[in-house]
Amino acid sequence: MKRPAYGVFEGGGIKGIGLAGAAAALLDSGYRFERVAGTSAGALAASLIAADYTADELRRQVAKINWPALLDGVQGLRLPVVGKHLALLRGGGLYRGAELQRVWSRLLAAKGISTFGDLEPGRLRVVTVDLTHERGVVLPDGLEEYGIDASKFPIARAVRMSSAVPFVFQPVELQNRFTGDVSLMADGALGSKFPVELVDQRSGTPVFGFRPLDTDDVHRHNDIRGPATLAGAVMTTGMSARETLQRGRFESVHQVLVPVRRESLDFNVNRREALAMFDEGYETGSQYLVENDLQVLRA
């Protein structure tokens, strides 16, 4: 028998591998996530959970993904000295994000999922921000305001929007069908890094929040010498600064803190390293269930 649960996945770049591992432990323990929400890398993990990937399937896919290839550099990026500056000026990011969308589209298609219409209503919600209009947007809910039929909107494109870290991945264009106006959509962490507000904490269904725990105590120092290094410092600070602050308390949320010993945007991960991150997350999730007496008794 499966016990229903809600899952919330925090952003964290490559650390999302560990979050997927922790969620896999709950799947193996007899939970089924009826509702999931995520931001940035958390949206990537949440989308696979919503597509009903099993724990074993998640682990296999983590090993198969070519993580470094997800950083698909824009034209001219490799030019010495000026490459990064040109990439930022031309498209607002060093990487296009097209490969990330292609890979996630393939992963979802393997489960017969393409658009939000292929999922139960409310099963998956992800956060992005509209840079053009300075507001946060929840997908698929917010698509109605742009005159877009959410049931036909690709989930892979939505999670790409949510993962478009400023200055790293180029923002994604979204045209308003009512006005013709084009908005630039970017990393949901700018609006809500841990979108626990998107699930009902009063329903009686247990809510599990999966969050990366920064275990690196080494002092970080950014050598800022120009526009590209300044952009990089802004981006990495935005992703890590809140991890060094005291975390908020959510009395009704089971917060599963997953230790990951890697920088958020270090995608230079091989198969062995990816599996090690996943397995450490799995062990963290299993241990949390035992310590809090939350194992599911199966028939």
C-alpha positions as CSV (number, residue, x, y, z in Angstrom):
1,M,0.0,0.0,0.0
2,K,1.2,3.5,-0.8
3,R,0.9,6.3,1.6
4,P,0.2,9.7,0.0
5,A,2.6,12.6,0.6
6,Y,3.4,16.0,-0.8
7,G,7.0,16.9,-1.8
8,V,8.7,20.3,-2.1
9,F,12.1,20.5,-3.7
10,E,14.4,23.5,-3.1
11,G,16.7,24.9,-5.8
12,G,20.4,24.1,-5.6
13,G,21.9,23.4,-9.1
14,I,23.8,20.1,-9.3
15,K,22.8,19.5,-5.6
16,G,19.4,18.5,-7.0
17,I,20.9,15.0,-7.6
18,G,21.0,14.5,-3.9
19,L,17.5,15.7,-3.4
20,A,16.3,13.1,-6.0
21,G,18.1,10.5,-4.0
22,A,16.4,11.4,-0.8
23,A,13.0,11.4,-2.5
24,A,13.8,7.9,-3.9
25,A,14.2,6.7,-0.4
26,L,10.7,7.7,0.4
27,L,9.4,6.0,-2.7
28,D,11.1,2.8,-1.7
29,S,9.6,3.2,1.8
30,G,6.0,3.1,0.4
31,Y,5.2,6.8,-0.1
32,R,3.6,8.2,-3.3
33,F,3.9,11.9,-3.9
34,E,0.4,13.1,-4.9
35,R,1.5,16.7,-5.2
36,V,5.0,18.1,-5.9
37,A,6.5,21.6,-6.2
38,G,9.9,22.7,-7.0
39,T,12.2,25.6,-7.9
40,S,15.2,25.5,-10.3
41,A,17.0,22.2,-9.9
42,G,14.2,21.3,-7.5
43,A,11.7,21.7,-10.4
44,L,13.8,19.2,-12.5
45,A,13.6,16.7,-9.7
46,A,9.9,17.3,-9.0
47,S,9.0,16.8,-12.6
48,L,10.5,13.3,-12.7
49,I,8.7,12.5,-9.4
50,A,5.4,13.8,-11.0
51,A,6.1,11.5,-14.0
52,D,6.1,8.5,-11.6
53,Y,9.7,7.6,-11.9
54,T,10.6,4.8,-9.5
55,A,13.6,5.0,-7.2
56,D,15.5,2.5,-9.3
57,E,14.7,4.4,-12.5
58,L,15.8,7.7,-11.0
59,R,19.1,6.2,-10.0
60,R,19.7,4.8,-13.5
61,Q,18.9,8.1,-15.2
62,V,21.1,10.0,-12.9
63,A,24.0,7.7,-14.0
64,K,23.1,8.1,-17.7
65,I,22.8,11.9,-17.9
66,N,25.8,13.7,-19.4
67,W,25.8,16.4,-16.7
68,P,28.7,18.5,-18.2
69,A,26.9,18.6,-21.6
70,L,23.9,20.4,-20.0
71,L,26.1,23.5,-20.1
72,D,25.7,24.2,-23.8
73,G,27.8,27.3,-24.4
74,V,26.6,30.1,-26.6
75,Q,28.6,31.0,-29.8
76,G,31.9,32.7,-29.0
77,L,32.0,31.6,-25.4
78,R,35.4,29.9,-25.8
79,L,37.1,33.0,-27.3
80,P,40.0,34.0,-25.0
81,V,39.5,36.9,-22.7
82,V,36.3,38.3,-24.3
83,G,34.3,35.1,-24.7
84,K,32.3,35.3,-21.5
85,H,31.7,39.0,-21.9
86,L,30.3,38.6,-25.4
87,A,28.1,35.7,-24.3
88,L,26.6,37.8,-21.5
89,L,26.1,40.9,-23.8
90,R,24.5,38.8,-26.6
91,G,22.1,36.6,-24.7
92,G,22.2,37.4,-21.0
93,G,23.8,34.0,-20.1
94,L,26.8,31.8,-20.8
95,Y,24.7,28.8,-21.7
96,R,21.6,28.3,-23.8
97,G,19.7,25.8,-21.8
98,A,18.5,24.0,-24.9
99,E,20.3,20.8,-24.0
100,L,18.8,20.8,-20.6
101,Q,15.3,21.1,-22.1
102,R,16.0,18.4,-24.7
103,V,17.2,15.9,-22.0
104,W,14.3,16.5,-19.7
105,S,11.8,16.3,-22.6
106,R,13.3,12.8,-23.4
107,L,13.1,11.7,-19.7
108,L,9.5,12.8,-19.4
109,A,8.6,11.2,-22.8
110,A,9.9,7.9,-21.6
111,K,7.0,8.0,-19.1
112,G,4.4,9.2,-21.7
113,I,4.5,12.7,-20.3
114,S,5.0,15.8,-22.5
115,T,2.7,18.7,-21.4
116,F,1.0,19.6,-18.1
117,G,-2.2,18.2,-19.6
118,D,-0.6,14.7,-19.3
119,L,-0.6,15.0,-15.5
120,E,-3.3,15.0,-13.0
121,P,-4.4,18.7,-12.3
122,G,-2.3,20.2,-9.5
123,R,0.2,17.3,-9.5
124,L,3.2,19.5,-10.5
125,R,3.9,23.2,-9.8
126,V,7.1,25.0,-10.5
127,V,8.3,28.5,-9.9
128,T,9.8,30.9,-12.4
129,V,10.1,34.7,-12.5
130,D,9.1,37.2,-15.2
131,L,12.1,39.5,-15.4
132,T,10.3,41.8,-17.8
133,H,7.5,42.5,-15.4
134,E,9.4,41.9,-12.1
135,R,7.1,39.2,-10.7
136,G,7.1,35.6,-9.7
137,V,5.0,33.1,-11.7
138,V,3.8,29.7,-10.7
139,L,3.5,27.2,-13.6
140,P,1.2,25.9,-14.9
141,D,-1.2,28.2,-13.0
142,G,0.2,31.5,-14.2
143,L,0.1,30.6,-17.9
144,E,-3.5,31.7,-18.1
145,E,-2.5,35.3,-17.6
146,Y,-0.3,35.1,-20.7
147,G,-3.2,33.6,-22.8
148,I,-1.5,30.2,-23.0
149,D,-3.3,26.9,-22.7
150,A,-1.5,25.2,-19.8
151,S,-2.6,21.7,-20.8
152,K,-0.6,22.1,-24.0
153,F,2.5,23.7,-22.5
154,P,5.7,21.5,-22.4
155,I,6.8,20.6,-18.9
156,A,10.4,20.5,-20.0
157,R,10.2,24.1,-21.1
158,A,8.6,25.1,-17.8
159,V,11.4,23.5,-15.8
160,R,14.0,25.1,-18.1
161,M,12.5,28.5,-17.3
162,S,12.6,27.7,-13.6
163,S,16.3,26.6,-13.9
164,A,17.5,29.6,-15.9
165,V,20.0,30.9,-13.3
166,P,20.8,34.6,-14.2
167,F,24.0,35.1,-16.1
168,V,24.5,31.3,-16.4
169,F,21.6,30.1,-18.5
170,Q,19.9,32.5,-21.0
171,P,16.4,33.6,-19.9
172,V,13.5,31.9,-21.8
173,E,11.2,34.0,-23.9
174,L,7.4,33.7,-23.3
175,Q,5.0,35.6,-25.5
176,N,1.7,36.9,-24.1
177,R,-1.0,35.8,-26.5
178,F,-3.2,38.7,-25.4
179,T,-0.8,41.5,-25.9
180,G,2.0,40.2,-28.0
181,D,4.4,41.3,-25.4
182,V,7.5,39.0,-24.8
183,S,8.6,38.3,-21.3
184,L,12.0,37.0,-20.2
185,M,11.5,34.1,-17.8
186,A,14.3,33.1,-15.4
187,D,15.3,31.2,-12.2
188,G,12.5,30.7,-9.8
189,A,14.9,30.9,-6.9
190,L,14.7,34.7,-7.4
191,G,11.1,34.5,-6.2
192,S,10.9,31.4,-4.0
193,K,13.8,29.1,-3.5
194,F,11.8,26.7,-1.3
195,P,8.2,26.9,-2.5
196,V,6.5,25.2,0.4
197,E,3.7,27.7,0.1
198,L,2.5,25.8,-3.1
199,V,1.3,22.7,-1.2
200,D,-1.5,22.5,1.4
201,Q,0.1,22.0,4.8
202,R,-3.3,21.7,6.5
203,S,-4.7,18.8,4.5
204,G,-3.4,16.1,6.9
205,T,-1.2,14.7,4.1
206,P,2.5,14.7,5.3
207,V,4.7,17.3,3.5
208,F,8.3,16.5,2.9
209,G,10.7,19.3,2.0
210,F,13.9,18.3,0.3
211,R,16.7,20.9,0.8
212,P,20.4,20.8,0.1
213,L,22.6,21.2,3.2
214,D,25.9,23.0,2.5
215,T,28.6,21.1,4.3
216,D,31.5,23.1,2.9
217,D,32.9,25.3,5.6
218,V,35.7,26.7,3.4
219,H,35.6,30.5,3.1
220,R,34.6,31.5,-0.4
221,H,36.3,34.4,-2.1
222,N,35.3,35.8,-5.5
223,D,38.0,37.6,-7.5
224,I,35.9,40.3,-9.2
225,R,37.7,41.9,-12.1
226,G,35.1,42.8,-14.7
227,P,31.5,42.3,-15.9
228,A,31.8,38.5,-16.3
229,T,33.3,37.9,-12.9
230,L,30.9,40.3,-11.3
231,A,28.0,38.5,-12.9
232,G,29.4,35.2,-11.7
233,A,29.7,36.5,-8.1
234,V,26.1,37.8,-8.1
235,M,24.9,34.5,-9.4
236,T,26.8,32.3,-6.9
237,T,26.0,34.5,-4.0
238,G,22.3,34.4,-4.9
239,M,22.4,30.6,-4.9
240,S,24.5,30.1,-1.7
241,A,23.9,33.1,0.6
242,R,20.6,31.9,1.9
243,E,22.2,28.5,2.7
244,T,24.5,30.2,5.1
245,L,21.6,31.9,7.0
246,Q,19.4,30.3,9.5
247,R,16.7,28.3,7.9
248,G,13.0,29.2,8.4
249,R,10.9,26.9,10.5
250,F,7.9,25.2,9.0
251,E,6.2,23.3,11.8
252,S,4.1,21.0,9.6
253,V,6.9,20.2,7.1
254,H,9.3,17.4,7.4
255,Q,12.6,19.0,6.3
256,V,15.0,16.5,4.8
257,L,18.4,18.2,4.7
258,V,20.7,16.5,2.2
259,P,24.4,17.1,2.6
260,V,26.1,17.7,-0.8
261,R,29.8,18.5,-1.0
262,R,29.8,20.3,-4.3
263,E,29.3,23.8,-5.6
264,S,25.8,24.4,-7.0
265,L,27.0,25.2,-10.5
266,D,29.8,22.6,-10.7
267,F,28.3,20.4,-13.4
268,N,31.6,18.6,-14.1
269,V,30.1,15.4,-12.6
270,N,31.0,11.9,-13.9
271,R,28.8,8.8,-13.6
272,R,30.5,7.7,-10.4
273,E,30.2,11.1,-8.7
274,A,26.6,11.4,-9.7
275,L,25.7,8.0,-8.2
276,A,27.6,8.9,-5.0
277,M,25.6,12.1,-4.6
278,F,22.3,10.2,-5.3
279,D,23.2,7.4,-2.9
280,E,24.1,9.9,-0.1
281,G,20.8,11.6,-0.6
282,Y,19.1,8.2,-0.5
283,E,20.8,7.3,2.8
284,T,19.8,10.7,4.2
285,G,16.2,10.2,3.3
286,S,16.1,6.6,4.7
287,Q,17.8,7.8,8.0
288,Y,15.3,10.6,8.3
289,L,12.3,8.2,8.1
290,V,13.9,5.9,10.7
291,E,14.8,8.7,13.1
292,N,11.3,10.2,12.9
293,D,9.4,6.9,12.9
294,L,7.9,7.6,9.5
295,Q,8.4,4.2,7.8
296,V,5.3,2.9,6.0
297,L,4.0,-0.5,7.0
298,R,3.3,-2.4,3.8
299,A,0.6,-5.0,3.4
